[in-house]
Amino acid sequence: MKNRRYKDAGALAMMLLTLCAMSVFAAEVGSDAGVEKETMLSLIKKGGPIMIPLGIASLLALALGLERLISQSKERVMPDSFIDGLKKAWNGDSTGKQALAYCDESGGSVGHIFKAGIRRMKKGRVAVEKAIDDVGSREADKMKRSLRPLRNIAMVAPLMGLLGTVYGMIDAFQKTSESGGTASTAMLATGIYQALVTTAAGLTIAIPVLLFYQFLLGRVDKLIDDIDEAGAEFVFSCADGDTTLLAVEDEPEAEEEKSSAEEEG
């Protein structure tokens, strides 16, 4: 539990870097002697119109990342008390009606997964485990699909920054061409410097967002593994309570052995 909290705190700090990195970058630019330091606002202005969608993308990434961090936490997806409550519901009514009602009340991914397993409880342990695995895979896909906007932002932000740089370079060389070759090197360098701001901004947004996306992706896999382990624990606890409950899985194998023995005879 403590390790998970440390990981969540680290992920939150990583997202905050998305905002502060731009201000750090802005403070370092133009720090040479005799040159006034740039501010983040002045860099945004020099970056041109492309900085507007980049700024929106950074805010969206921060909001989406925080929302996914909270909604896909272990306490939300599979609380520690869920398995104990499910066992009590099953032990109170071996028909499974109370357990199904408990899953409906719990809702969420874990409720859907265990509900599918309980419906196949009479068909044997293999059927229950297969149902949990199948529904668990679908729920994992749903949770991973909800992370796609973060991945898209991480992929598009550098391209938008590069596009802004291309536009800036075109503008700089166009001004040089219109000046009839009288433009100074300083003027050309200023235009290129301003054009490169968008590339720096795009990379500054994309790198922490991509790292945070990978962190959330790994946490989803860990949650699914925890649900699978909890499912196996629940199945075996049910078997301990009623040894005949999960013995149905052996009947097909016995019938096959009987039929093969008759054919040999």
C-alpha positions as CSV (number, residue, x, y, z in Angstrom):
1,M,0.0,0.0,0.0
2,K,2.8,2.4,0.9
3,N,4.6,1.6,-2.4
4,R,1.5,2.3,-4.4
5,R,1.1,5.6,-2.6
6,Y,4.7,6.6,-3.4
7,K,4.1,5.6,-7.0
8,D,1.0,7.8,-7.2
9,A,2.8,10.7,-5.6
10,G,5.6,10.3,-8.1
11,A,3.2,10.3,-11.0
12,L,1.5,13.4,-9.7
13,A,4.8,15.1,-9.4
14,M,5.6,14.1,-13.0
15,M,2.4,15.7,-14.2
16,L,3.2,18.9,-12.4
17,L,6.6,19.0,-14.2
18,T,4.6,19.5,-17.4
19,L,3.6,22.9,-16.1
20,C,6.8,24.0,-14.4
21,A,9.2,22.8,-17.1
22,M,8.0,25.5,-19.4
23,S,8.6,28.2,-16.8
24,V,12.1,26.7,-16.1
25,F,12.8,26.7,-19.8
26,A,11.6,30.3,-20.1
27,A,13.8,31.4,-17.2
28,E,16.9,29.9,-18.7
29,V,16.5,31.3,-22.2
30,G,18.4,34.5,-22.6
31,S,20.3,34.3,-19.3
32,D,23.5,35.5,-20.9
33,A,25.2,38.6,-19.4
34,G,23.5,41.8,-20.5
35,V,20.4,40.0,-21.9
36,E,17.1,40.3,-20.1
37,K,15.6,36.9,-19.2
38,E,12.6,35.7,-21.1
39,T,9.4,35.0,-19.3
40,M,7.0,32.2,-20.2
41,L,4.5,34.7,-21.5
42,S,7.0,36.3,-23.8
43,L,8.0,32.9,-25.2
44,I,4.4,32.0,-25.8
45,K,4.0,35.2,-27.7
46,K,7.1,34.6,-29.8
47,G,6.1,31.1,-30.5
48,G,3.2,32.3,-32.6
49,P,-0.3,30.9,-33.0
50,I,0.9,27.2,-32.7
51,M,1.5,27.9,-28.9
52,I,-2.3,28.2,-28.4
53,P,-3.1,24.6,-29.2
54,L,0.0,23.4,-27.4
55,G,-1.1,25.2,-24.3
56,I,-4.5,23.7,-24.6
57,A,-2.9,20.2,-25.1
58,S,-0.9,20.7,-21.9
59,L,-3.9,21.6,-19.9
60,L,-5.9,18.7,-21.3
61,A,-3.1,16.3,-20.5
62,L,-2.9,17.5,-16.9
63,A,-6.7,17.2,-16.4
64,L,-7.0,13.8,-18.1
65,G,-3.9,12.5,-16.2
66,L,-5.3,13.5,-12.8
67,E,-8.7,12.1,-13.6
68,R,-7.3,8.8,-14.7
69,L,-4.9,8.7,-11.7
70,I,-7.9,9.0,-9.3
71,S,-10.5,6.9,-11.2
72,Q,-8.2,4.0,-11.9
73,S,-6.7,3.8,-8.4
74,K,-7.0,0.4,-6.7
75,E,-9.4,1.8,-4.1
76,R,-11.8,2.8,-6.9
77,V,-11.3,-0.3,-9.2
78,M,-11.1,-3.0,-6.5
79,P,-11.4,-2.0,-2.9
80,D,-9.8,-4.2,-0.3
81,S,-13.2,-4.9,1.3
82,F,-14.8,-6.2,-2.0
83,I,-13.6,-9.9,-1.8
84,D,-14.6,-10.2,1.9
85,G,-18.0,-8.8,1.1
86,L,-18.4,-11.1,-1.9
87,K,-17.5,-14.1,0.2
88,K,-20.1,-13.2,2.9
89,A,-22.7,-12.7,0.2
90,W,-21.9,-16.1,-1.4
91,N,-21.8,-17.9,2.0
92,G,-25.1,-16.4,2.9
93,D,-26.8,-17.7,-0.2
94,S,-25.2,-20.5,-2.2
95,T,-27.5,-19.9,-5.1
96,G,-25.4,-16.8,-5.9
97,K,-28.3,-14.3,-5.9
98,Q,-26.9,-12.3,-3.1
99,A,-23.4,-12.4,-4.6
100,L,-24.8,-11.1,-8.0
101,A,-26.7,-8.4,-6.2
102,Y,-23.5,-7.5,-4.3
103,C,-21.6,-7.2,-7.6
104,D,-24.3,-5.0,-9.1
105,E,-24.1,-2.7,-6.0
106,S,-20.3,-2.5,-6.3
107,G,-20.4,-1.8,-10.0
108,G,-17.3,-0.9,-11.9
109,S,-14.9,-3.2,-13.6
110,V,-14.5,-5.6,-10.6
111,G,-18.2,-6.0,-10.3
112,H,-18.6,-7.0,-13.9
113,I,-15.7,-9.4,-13.8
114,F,-16.9,-11.3,-10.7
115,K,-20.5,-11.2,-11.8
116,A,-19.5,-13.2,-15.0
117,G,-17.7,-15.7,-12.9
118,I,-20.5,-16.2,-10.4
119,R,-23.0,-16.9,-13.2
120,R,-20.9,-19.8,-14.3
121,M,-20.1,-21.1,-10.9
122,K,-22.2,-24.3,-11.3
123,K,-20.3,-25.1,-14.5
124,G,-17.1,-25.8,-12.8
125,R,-13.9,-24.1,-11.8
126,V,-12.5,-24.0,-15.3
127,A,-15.6,-22.2,-16.6
128,V,-15.5,-19.7,-13.8
129,E,-11.8,-18.9,-14.3
130,K,-12.3,-18.6,-18.1
131,A,-15.2,-16.2,-17.6
132,I,-13.1,-14.1,-15.2
133,D,-10.2,-14.0,-17.6
134,D,-12.4,-13.1,-20.6
135,V,-14.3,-10.3,-18.9
136,G,-11.2,-9.2,-17.2
137,S,-9.5,-8.8,-20.6
138,R,-12.4,-6.7,-21.9
139,E,-12.4,-4.5,-18.9
140,A,-8.6,-4.1,-19.2
141,D,-9.1,-3.0,-22.8
142,K,-11.7,-0.5,-21.7
143,M,-9.4,1.0,-19.1
144,K,-6.5,1.1,-21.6
145,R,-8.7,2.8,-24.2
146,S,-9.5,5.5,-21.7
147,L,-5.8,6.3,-21.7
148,R,-5.5,6.9,-25.4
149,P,-6.1,10.6,-25.3
150,L,-2.9,11.0,-23.2
151,R,-1.0,8.9,-25.8
152,N,-2.4,11.0,-28.6
153,I,-1.3,14.2,-26.9
154,A,2.2,12.8,-26.4
155,M,2.3,11.9,-30.1
156,V,0.8,15.1,-31.5
157,A,2.5,17.7,-29.4
158,P,6.0,17.3,-30.9
159,L,4.5,17.3,-34.4
160,M,2.6,20.5,-33.6
161,G,5.9,22.0,-32.3
162,L,7.7,21.0,-35.4
163,L,5.0,22.5,-37.6
164,G,5.3,25.8,-35.7
165,T,9.1,25.7,-36.3
166,V,8.6,25.1,-40.0
167,Y,6.2,28.1,-40.2
168,G,8.7,30.2,-38.2
169,M,11.6,29.3,-40.4
170,I,9.6,30.1,-43.5
171,D,8.7,33.5,-42.1
172,A,12.3,34.2,-41.1
173,F,13.7,33.3,-44.6
174,Q,10.9,35.2,-46.3
175,K,11.8,38.4,-44.4
176,T,15.4,37.8,-45.4
177,S,14.5,37.4,-49.0
178,E,12.3,40.5,-49.0
179,S,15.1,42.6,-47.6
180,G,17.1,42.0,-50.7
181,G,19.9,40.2,-48.9
182,T,20.6,43.2,-46.6
183,A,19.2,41.4,-43.5
184,S,21.8,40.9,-40.8
185,T,22.8,37.6,-39.3
186,A,21.3,38.8,-36.0
187,M,17.9,39.3,-37.6
188,L,18.0,35.8,-39.1
189,A,19.1,34.2,-35.9
190,T,16.3,36.0,-34.0
191,G,13.8,34.5,-36.4
192,I,15.2,31.0,-36.1
193,Y,15.3,31.3,-32.3
194,Q,11.7,32.3,-32.2
195,A,10.8,29.4,-34.5
196,L,12.5,26.8,-32.3
197,V,10.4,27.8,-29.3
198,T,7.5,25.8,-30.5
199,T,9.6,22.6,-30.9
200,A,10.9,23.0,-27.4
201,A,7.4,23.6,-26.1
202,G,6.1,20.5,-27.9
203,L,8.8,18.2,-26.5
204,T,8.4,19.7,-23.0
205,I,4.8,18.7,-23.1
206,A,5.2,15.3,-24.8
207,I,8.0,13.8,-22.7
208,P,6.3,13.9,-19.3
209,V,2.9,13.0,-20.7
210,L,4.3,10.0,-22.5
211,L,6.1,8.8,-19.3
212,F,2.9,9.3,-17.3
213,Y,0.9,7.4,-19.9
214,Q,3.3,4.4,-19.6
215,F,2.9,4.6,-15.8
216,L,-0.9,4.5,-16.0
217,L,-0.7,1.6,-18.5
218,G,1.5,-0.4,-16.2
219,R,-0.9,0.3,-13.3
220,V,-3.8,-1.0,-15.3
221,D,-2.0,-4.3,-16.0
222,K,-1.2,-4.5,-12.2
223,L,-4.8,-4.0,-11.4
224,I,-5.9,-6.8,-13.7
225,D,-3.3,-9.1,-12.2
226,D,-4.7,-8.3,-8.7
227,I,-8.3,-9.0,-9.9
228,D,-7.2,-12.4,-11.4
229,E,-5.5,-13.3,-8.1
230,A,-8.6,-12.3,-6.2
231,G,-10.8,-14.3,-8.5
232,A,-8.7,-17.4,-8.0
233,E,-8.8,-16.9,-4.3
234,F,-12.6,-16.5,-4.4
235,V,-13.0,-19.7,-6.5
236,F,-10.9,-21.8,-4.2
237,S,-12.7,-20.4,-1.1
238,C,-16.0,-21.4,-2.6
239,A,-14.6,-24.9,-3.3
240,D,-13.5,-25.2,0.3
241,G,-17.0,-24.4,1.5
242,D,-18.7,-26.9,-0.8
243,T,-16.6,-29.6,-2.4
244,T,-19.3,-30.7,-4.8
245,L,-19.9,-27.2,-6.1
246,L,-16.9,-27.1,-8.4
247,A,-16.7,-30.8,-9.2
248,V,-18.8,-30.4,-12.3
249,E,-15.7,-29.8,-14.4
250,D,-14.6,-33.4,-13.9
251,E,-17.7,-35.0,-15.3
252,P,-16.9,-34.5,-19.1
253,E,-13.5,-36.0,-18.5
254,A,-15.0,-39.0,-16.8
255,E,-17.5,-39.5,-19.6
256,E,-14.8,-39.4,-22.2
257,E,-12.7,-42.0,-20.3
258,K,-15.8,-44.2,-20.0
259,S,-16.7,-44.0,-23.7
260,S,-13.1,-44.7,-24.7
261,A,-13.0,-47.7,-22.5
262,E,-16.2,-49.0,-24.0
263,E,-14.8,-48.6,-27.5
264,E,-11.6,-50.5,-26.6
265,G,-13.8,-53.3,-25.1
